[in-house]
Amino acid sequence: MASLLKFYKFSLVFTAVCFALAAWYGWSSTGTLGGMLSMLWIVLVLSILEVSLSFDNAVVNATVLRDMDPVWQQRFLTIGILIAVFGMRIVFPIAIVAIAADLGPIEAVTMSLNQPEEYERIVSEAHLGIAGFGGAFLAMVGLSFFFDSDKNVHWIGSLERTISRFSSVPAVEIGLVLGTVYGVSILLTTEESVVFLTAAILGLVTYIGVNALGAIIEQREARKKAADEIVRSGFGGFLYLEVLDASFSFDGVIGAFALSNNMIVIALGLSVGAMFVRSMTIHLVREGTLAQYRYLEHGAFWAIIVLGFIMLFSAKFHIPETITGLIGAVLIGFSLWWSIRFNRRNGSEQATDLPGA
């Protein structure tokens, strides 16, 4: 328990501070015990929602971080979390309102505090673009993990091996995402379709651009390493993780308005969840959990694919965030159980992939 607590001590302290602020804000704004308890309850539910939606984010973060230079690992876990907590959970919704309503930052903050219904309406109307950008980016992240000819560990055996064989087809992942994006766009009005298609293409371009930048940096660092100059930098991975975290946070920020349109309450709840995602990431990296449970990252990337395509289809159909979180939890939980099963059987008999292998 003590070894586990060391990874989550800061998050627990941060949670206590956020709940204390929520209690103070609830009492000062409503003047009643019931109002205070109501705000505390919403903050609790939002934090749980954010953790449930973002556990796969922690697994993917750990997958990238384990290959990064320790210096850049620490930068992501410090500077990166500040961007995740304050940038995406606080600044991002305000920026949406400021751009959509042609307001300055101060006016947007004032609207969030004094006109929460109007603030919610503007943020919700931005969902179409967010669904296109975030869905396309996340779908590419998930598909690229499986469309890999060098991948030799398979969880859902026959399916993953088949996907891996098709990885020799150039840009097959992009074709699948573009096909889905087009299919969704024809269900929308002309004006909505333009917004959705533009955002989705920007999501694809961002994914390709971030990976291209990472590849250029890796090639440069490989040459320097060959010349015994310096150890590799992790800037490409850092940038990739920041965009990835932003894509994950879109869903939680928009979904939070189903529970409250108070920006302070939303920021407190989502920040608690984001901090626990950081702690889970550190835990996974430091303890080597991904190496111990060989199918865990498979479950996480399947969950990312599901989340990406759900975001794309949410441009037309309303899909509750609880369903998204439940599907992700089931996939990750099942992959964890299958990994434990493998560990128990390995050595005495050859473990199998998921049925269908």
Secondary structure by P-SEA (a helix, b strand, c coil): caaaaaacaaaaaaaaaaaaaaaaaaaaacccaaaaaaaaaaaaaaaaaaaaacaaaaaaaaaaaaaccaaaaaaaaaaaaaaaacccccaaaaaaaaaaacccaaaaaaaaaccaaaaaaaaaaaaaaaaaaaaaaaaaaaaaaacccccccccccaaaaaaaaaccccaaaaaaaaaaaaaaaaaccaaaaaaaaaaaaaaaaaaaaaaaaaaaaaaaaaaaaaaccccccaaaaaaaaaaaaaaaaaaaaaacccccccaaaaaaaaaaaaaaaaaaaaaaaaacccccccaaaaaaaaaaaaaaaaaaacccbbbbaaaaaaaaaaaaaaaaaaaaaaaaacccccccccccc
